Amino acid sequence: MNALNVAVIVVYLIVIAWIGLRLSGKQKSSSDYFVGEGKMPWWTVCFSVVATETSVLTVISIPGGAYTDQAFGNVELAIGYIIGRTIVATALIPLYKRGGFVSAYQYLELRFGRYLQGVASVTFVFTRLLADGVRVFAAAIPISLLLSGYGLDIGYDVIIIVLMLVTVAYTYLGGIKAVIWTDAVQMALYLAGALIAICVLSGRVGVSGWSDAWAGGKFRIFDTDFGIAHILTNTFALPTAILGGAIFAMASHGSDQLIVQRILSTRSLRDSQKAMIGSGVVVAIQFAAFSLVGALLWSYNEGKSPKELGLTSSDGLYPDFILNGLPVVVSGLLVAGILGAVMSTLSSTLNSMANSTVADIIRSFSAREISDQSLLKLARYMTLVWAVLMALCAMGFSATTGNVYLTALTIAGYTYGALLGAFLLGRLVKRANQFDAVLAFVVTVIVMTFIVRVVKIDVTVAGKVVEKGIAAQWLVPIGVLVTLVVGGIASRFHPAQAPKPPEPVEAVA
């Protein structure tokens, strides 16, 4: 039985690499490698965006959170994400598409100059290296546990290397086309896994199980505790989820090259906007599906705590059900879906880091014109370089004893506000020049480092007062505010700039 499940996983790894290479075609230019010559269907891009932002820990943590105390709170959070993505689609995406950019940070070069573009790009690649290095290692933990259930005791380092090799196989040769098509397939697989789990669980708990979950509050969407401390520290407090989530999405989907690169690969501005807004809707559906898995698992396990079930945390609930509650082959498919979640994030990260390194740093700061074929070779070379560094970074976290998932979440808090703030400074403060923007960027990162690491708020939990950091959704608006204030003040100490010529505009379908 275990042999069949292992065979399913091995076949999946081979097939996904073949699909990526088969559908990507031969890359003839750097633009083709970076944005697929702007010819990708919007719906595949939409699915790729969702797969890119969905890590393996999302797949296992949302069911666990719904099982315990989060209920359908992630759906509430998705509402804020949809609002933020709609703003990005109307306010920022037109700038990128009409400028013919392959990187979001090319707008910063156009508005301020190449030095801010370089600062933003370096910030992006190193933030991604650390954040996704943590995620890759964290993903190896449940994968190792799942494989051990099939009799395969494989170390974290081996899992990291295998995932990296398979992912690089199609990312290196196929570029963004391979990444987008495989992302779409992988999203379909792990979402199908959730639907299979829902069907199996529904058959076992029946109508009464759904009713019990409803009575137990497992379908609650909105958190209406409006205490100030709760709002500032809890991800699912209503204002935090809706307002904070919207601004967080503006940063993650409007100024992070990881997402913007995919949006720029569509055929037209309208397709880009459909992909961006549609990704928010799909995320809401996805969150609802995984939350429903958690609610039905609660009924299936008769409300027992993870500890009573012999598990160390709620993150083990869904993997435990996959191993012990599903038929052979189906179980293997769901494990393959979890592998797909980490590979989709990894391939997207490697391609976008190579893109930003070549487009925003090497090309912008080169003393001579670089041919397109040289740029294509550099892009592939940098994909390999970042793959090696990512693997080393992920393996370096194997000795950590802290909560690696929380570590990954907080890394974005240092820089997202500065990145989004730089774009808004360029749009809102016409006097601001490159010095103002770089100064505001650096000051914001310093201030956010202090806030993330030092500032704590006393919150009463179960009758005890505990210290909590500010919720991740509020870190972005705080960072944006700091950037706008510092950049705005700095701009008052010099004469206003002469107006720049209008930005290039291309016809859009």
C-alpha positions in Angstrom: 0.0 0.0 0.0 2.8 2.4 0.9 4.6 1.5 -2.3 1.6 2.6 -4.4 1.5 6.0 -2.6 5.2 6.5 -3.0 4.8 5.6 -6.7 2.1 8.3 -7.1 4.4 10.9 -5.6 7.4 9.9 -7.8 5.2 9.9 -11.0 3.9 13.4 -10.0 7.4 14.8 -9.7 8.3 13.5 -13.1 5.1 14.6 -14.8 5.1 18.1 -13.4 8.6 18.7 -14.7 7.6 17.3 -18.1 4.5 19.6 -18.2 6.6 22.6 -17.4 9.1 21.9 -20.2 6.4 20.8 -22.7 4.1 23.8 -22.3 6.8 26.5 -22.0 8.4 26.1 -25.5 11.8 27.4 -26.4 12.8 30.7 -24.9 14.1 33.0 -27.6 14.4 36.3 -25.7 14.8 37.8 -22.2 11.2 39.2 -22.5 10.0 35.7 -23.3 11.9 34.3 -20.3 10.7 37.0 -17.9 7.1 37.7 -19.0 6.3 35.2 -21.7 6.3 38.0 -24.3 3.1 39.2 -22.7 1.0 36.4 -24.3 -0.1 34.3 -21.3 -3.9 33.6 -20.9 -5.3 35.6 -17.9 -6.8 32.6 -16.2 -3.5 30.7 -16.0 -1.9 33.8 -14.6 -4.7 34.1 -12.1 -4.1 30.5 -10.9 -0.4 31.0 -10.9 -0.7 34.1 -8.6 -2.8 32.0 -6.2 -0.4 29.1 -6.3 2.6 31.4 -5.8 1.2 32.9 -2.6 0.0 29.5 -1.2 2.7 27.7 0.7 2.5 24.2 2.0 2.0 25.7 5.5 -1.1 27.5 4.2 -2.5 24.2 3.0 -2.1 22.5 6.4 -2.5 25.5 8.8 -5.9 26.8 7.6 -7.6 23.5 8.3 -5.9 23.4 11.7 -6.8 27.0 12.5 -10.5 26.4 11.5 -10.5 23.3 13.7 -9.3 25.2 16.8 -10.3 28.9 17.1 -10.1 30.7 13.7 -13.2 29.2 12.2 -13.7 30.8 8.7 -11.7 33.8 9.7 -9.4 33.4 6.7 -12.4 34.1 4.4 -12.9 37.4 6.3 -9.2 38.1 5.6 -9.7 37.3 1.9 -12.4 40.0 1.6 -9.7 42.6 2.5 -7.4 40.9 0.0 -10.0 41.3 -2.8 -10.4 45.0 -2.0 -6.6 45.6 -2.0 -6.1 43.7 -5.3 -8.9 45.7 -6.9 -7.1 49.0 -6.0 -3.8 47.6 -7.4 -5.6 46.6 -10.6 -6.9 50.1 -11.2 -4.1 52.2 -9.8 -0.8 50.4 -10.4 -1.1 47.7 -13.0 -1.9 50.3 -15.8 1.5 52.0 -15.0 3.3 48.7 -15.5 1.5 47.5 -18.6 1.6 50.8 -20.4 5.3 51.3 -19.6 6.1 47.9 -21.2 7.9 46.9 -18.0 9.2 43.4 -17.1 9.8 44.5 -13.5 7.7 46.5 -11.1 10.8 48.4 -10.0 11.3 49.8 -13.5 8.6 52.3 -12.6 10.8 53.5 -9.7 13.7 54.1 -12.2 11.4 56.0 -14.5 10.0 58.2 -11.6 13.1 58.6 -9.4 16.2 57.0 -10.9 18.2 53.8 -11.0 19.6 54.0 -7.5 16.1 53.7 -5.9 15.4 50.9 -8.4 18.5 49.1 -7.3 17.7 49.6 -3.6 14.2 48.2 -4.1 15.4 45.3 -6.1 18.2 44.3 -3.6 15.6 44.6 -0.8 13.2 42.4 -2.7 15.7 39.6 -3.5 17.1 39.4 0.0 13.7 39.5 1.6 12.6 36.7 -0.7 15.8 34.7 0.0 15.2 34.8 3.7 11.4 34.5 3.8 11.2 31.7 1.2 14.3 30.0 2.6 12.4 29.7 5.9 9.2 28.5 4.0 11.1 25.8 2.1 12.6 24.5 5.3 9.3 24.7 7.1 7.6 22.8 4.2 10.2 20.0 4.6 8.9 19.3 8.1 5.3 18.1 7.3 6.6 16.5 4.1 9.1 14.5 6.1 6.4 13.4 8.5 4.1 12.4 5.7 6.7 10.4 3.9 7.7 8.7 7.2 4.1 7.5 7.4 4.9 5.6 4.1 8.0 4.1 5.6 10.4 6.6 4.1 12.6 8.3 6.7 14.1 11.1 4.7 16.0 14.0 6.3 15.1 17.7 5.7 18.2 18.4 3.6 17.4 15.6 1.2 13.8 16.8 0.7 15.0 20.4 0.1 17.6 19.2 -2.5 15.1 17.0 -4.3 12.4 19.7 -4.5 15.0 22.2 -5.6 16.4 20.0 -8.4 12.9 19.1 -9.8 11.8 22.7 -9.7 15.0 24.1 -11.3 14.7 21.5 -14.1 11.7 23.4 -15.6 12.3 26.9 -14.2 15.8 27.1 -15.7 14.8 26.2 -19.2 11.1 27.2 -19.4 11.2 30.6 -17.7 7.9 32.3 -16.7 5.8 30.2 -19.0 6.9 26.9 -17.4 6.3 28.5 -13.9 2.8 29.7 -14.8 1.6 26.5 -16.4 3.0 24.3 -13.6 1.6 26.6 -11.0 -1.9 26.2 -12.5 -1.6 22.4 -12.5 -0.3 22.4 -9.0 -3.1 24.7 -7.7 -5.7 22.4 -9.3 -4.1 19.4 -7.6 -4.0 20.7 -4.0 -7.4 22.3 -4.3 -8.8 19.0 -5.7 -7.2 17.4 -2.7 -9.2 19.6 -0.4 -12.4 18.9 -2.3 -11.7 15.1 -2.0 -11.2 15.5 1.7 -14.5 17.4 2.1 -16.4 14.7 0.2 -14.8 11.9 2.3 -15.4 13.7 5.6 -19.0 14.6 4.7 -19.7 11.0 4.0 -18.3 10.0 7.4 -19.9 12.7 9.6 -23.2 13.1 7.7 -25.6 16.0 8.1 -25.3 15.8 11.8 -21.6 16.5 11.6 -22.2 19.7 9.6 -24.9 20.7 12.1 -22.5 20.0 15.1 -19.8 22.1 13.4 -22.2 25.0 12.9 -23.4 24.8 16.5 -19.7 24.7 17.6 -19.0 28.0 15.9 -16.8 26.5 13.3 -18.5 28.4 10.4 -18.1 31.9 12.0 -16.6 34.3 9.5 -16.4 37.7 11.2 -14.5 38.6 14.4 -16.5 41.4 16.0 -14.3 42.1 19.1 -13.5 45.8 18.7 -11.2 46.1 21.7 -8.2 48.3 20.7 -5.5 45.8 21.8 -7.4 43.0 20.0 -7.6 45.0 16.8 -3.9 45.9 16.9 -2.6 42.4 17.6 -5.1 39.9 16.1 -5.0 39.0 12.4 -8.8 38.2 12.3 -10.2 41.3 14.1 -12.7 42.8 11.6 -10.9 46.1 11.0 -7.5 44.3 10.8 -8.7 41.7 8.3 -10.6 44.1 6.0 -8.6 47.4 6.2 -5.2 46.1 7.2 -5.6 43.1 4.8 -6.5 45.4 1.9 -3.3 47.6 2.4 -1.2 44.4 3.0 -2.5 43.1 -0.4 -1.6 46.4 -2.1 2.0 45.9 -1.0 2.2 42.1 -1.6 0.5 42.3 -5.0 1.4 45.8 -6.2 5.0 46.3 -5.2 6.4 42.7 -4.8 8.0 41.5 -8.0 7.1 37.9 -7.2 3.4 38.7 -8.0 3.7 41.6 -10.4 5.9 39.6 -12.8 3.1 37.2 -13.4 0.6 39.9 -14.0 2.8 41.5 -16.6 2.8 38.3 -18.6 -0.8 38.7 -19.7 -1.9 39.9 -23.2 -3.5 43.2 -22.3 -4.2 45.6 -19.4 -7.8 44.2 -19.1 -6.4 40.7 -18.8 -3.9 41.8 -16.2 -6.8 43.4 -14.2 -8.9 40.3 -14.5 -6.0 38.1 -13.3 -5.3 40.3 -10.3 -8.9 40.7 -9.1 -9.8 37.1 -10.0 -6.9 35.8 -7.9 -8.5 37.4 -4.8 -11.8 35.7 -5.5 -10.0 32.3 -6.0 -8.1 32.8 -2.8 -11.4 33.4 -1.0 -12.8 30.1 -2.4 -9.6 28.3 -1.5 -9.6 29.6 2.1 -13.3 28.6 2.4 -12.5 25.0 1.1 -9.6 24.5 3.5 -11.6 26.0 6.4 -14.4 23.6 5.6 -11.9 20.7 5.8 -11.0 21.9 9.3 -14.6 22.3 10.4 -15.5 18.8 9.2 -12.4 17.4 10.8 -13.6 18.8 14.1 -16.8 16.9 13.8 -14.9 13.8 12.6 -12.7 13.8 15.7 -15.6 14.7 17.9 -14.0 18.0 19.0 -10.9 16.4 20.6 -7.9 18.7 21.0 -4.8 17.9 18.9 -3.0 16.8 22.1 -5.8 14.3 22.8 -5.3 12.9 19.3 -1.5 12.5 20.0 -0.5 15.5 17.8 1.9 18.2 18.8 -0.1 21.0 17.2 -3.1 21.7 15.0 -0.9 21.8 11.9 -0.8 18.0 12.2 -4.5 17.5 11.9 -4.9 17.5 8.1 -1.7 15.5 7.4 -2.8 12.9 9.9 -6.1 12.6 8.2 -4.4 12.3 4.8 -2.2 9.5 6.1 -4.8 7.5 8.1 -8.2 8.6 6.9 -7.9 8.3 3.1 -7.7 5.3 0.7 -4.4 4.3 -0.9 -3.5 6.3 -4.1 -5.9 9.1 -3.0 -3.6 9.7 0.0 -0.6 9.8 -2.3 -2.3 12.3 -4.6 -2.9 14.6 -1.6 0.7 14.4 -0.5 1.6 15.2 -4.1 -0.7 18.2 -3.9 1.2 19.4 -0.8 4.5 19.0 -2.7 2.9 21.1 -5.5 2.2 23.9 -3.1 5.8 24.3 -2.1 7.1 23.8 -5.6 4.8 26.5 -7.1 6.1 29.0 -4.5 9.7 28.0 -5.1 9.6 28.2 -8.9 8.0 31.6 -8.8 10.5 32.9 -6.3 13.5 31.7 -8.3 12.2 33.2 -11.6 11.3 36.5 -10.1 14.6 36.8 -8.2 16.5 36.2 -11.5 14.2 38.7 -13.3 14.8 41.4 -10.7 18.5 40.8 -10.5 19.0 41.0 -14.3 16.4 43.8 -15.2 16.8 46.0 -12.1 20.5 45.6 -11.2 22.7 44.2 -13.9 21.0 45.9 -16.9 20.4 49.3 -15.1 23.9 49.6 -13.7 25.8 48.2 -16.6 28.2 50.6 -18.3 27.4 49.2 -21.7 24.4 48.0 -23.6 23.8 44.3 -23.0 22.4 42.2 -25.9 19.1 40.4 -25.4 20.7 37.0 -25.8 23.2 37.9 -23.1 20.3 38.9 -20.8 18.7 35.6 -21.5 21.9 33.7 -20.5 22.3 35.9 -17.4 18.7 35.1 -16.4 19.3 31.4 -16.6 22.6 31.7 -14.8 21.0 33.8 -12.0 18.2 31.2 -11.7 20.8 28.6 -10.8 22.7 31.0 -8.5 19.6 31.8 -6.5 18.5 28.1 -6.4 21.8 27.2 -4.7 21.6 30.1 -2.3 17.9 29.3 -1.5 18.8 25.6 -0.8 21.7 26.6 1.5 19.5 29.2 3.2 16.7 26.6 3.8 19.1 24.0 5.1 20.7 26.6 7.4 17.4 26.9 9.2 17.4 23.2 10.1 19.1 24.0 13.4 16.5 26.5 14.5 14.2 25.8 17.4 11.8 28.8 17.0 8.6 29.0 15.1 9.8 29.1 11.5 6.4 30.0 10.1 6.1 33.1 12.3 9.6 34.0 11.3 8.6 33.9 7.6 5.6 36.0 8.2 7.4 38.8 10.1 10.2 39.2 7.5 7.7 40.9 5.1 6.9 43.4 7.9 10.4 44.9 7.6 10.2 45.9 4.0 6.6 45.8 2.5 5.7 49.2 3.9 8.8 50.8 2.4 8.3 49.1 -1.0 4.6 50.2 -1.3 5.5 53.6 0.2 8.1 54.3 -2.5 5.5 53.7 -5.2 2.9 55.9 -3.5 5.5 58.6 -2.8 6.2 58.7 -6.5 2.5 59.0 -7.3 1.4 61.4 -4.5 4.4 63.7 -3.8 5.3 65.3 -7.0 8.2 67.3 -5.5 10.0 64.2 -4.2 13.2 63.3 -5.9 15.5 60.3 -5.7 17.3 61.4 -2.6 14.0 61.9 -0.8 12.8 58.5 -1.8 16.0 56.6 -0.9 16.1 58.4 2.5 12.5 57.6 3.2 13.0 54.0 2.2 16.0 53.5 4.5 14.4 55.3 7.4 11.2 53.2 7.0 13.1 49.9 7.1 14.9 51.0 10.3 11.7 52.1 12.0 9.9 48.9 11.0 12.7 46.8 12.4 12.3 48.6 15.7 8.5 48.1 15.6 8.7 44.4 14.7 11.4 43.5 17.2 10.7 45.8 20.1 7.1 47.1 20.2 4.7 44.8 22.2 1.2 45.2 23.4 -0.4 43.7 26.5 -3.4 41.5 25.7 -5.5 39.5 28.0 -5.8 35.9 26.9 -7.7 33.3 29.0 -7.4 35.5 32.0 -3.7 36.1 31.6 -1.9 39.2 30.4 0.5 38.3 27.6 2.7 40.5 25.3 1.9 40.3 21.5 3.5 42.0 18.5 1.5 44.2 16.2 -0.5 42.2 13.6 1.3 41.8 10.3 -1.6 43.6 8.4 -0.9 46.9 10.3 2.9 46.8 9.7 2.4 47.8 6.0 0.2 50.9 6.6 2.6 52.0 9.3 5.5 51.6 7.0 3.7 53.4 4.2 2.9 56.3 6.5 6.5 56.6 7.6 7.7 56.6 4.0 5.3 59.3 2.9 6.0 61.5 5.9 9.8 61.3 5.7 9.8 61.6 1.9 7.3 64.5 2.0 9.3 66.4 4.6 12.5 65.9 2.8 11.0 67.1 -0.5 10.3 70.5 1.1 14.0 71.2 1.5 14.7 71.6 -2.3 13.0 73.3 -5.3 10.3 71.3 -7.1 11.5 69.2 -10.0 10.8 70.2 -13.6 7.9 68.1 -14.9 9.0 64.9 -16.6 7.8 63.9 -20.1 4.6 61.8 -20.1 5.1 58.1 -19.5 5.1 55.9 -22.6 1.7 54.5 -23.5 1.0 51.5 -25.6 -2.3 50.4 -27.0 -4.1 47.9 -24.9 -6.8 45.6 -25.9 
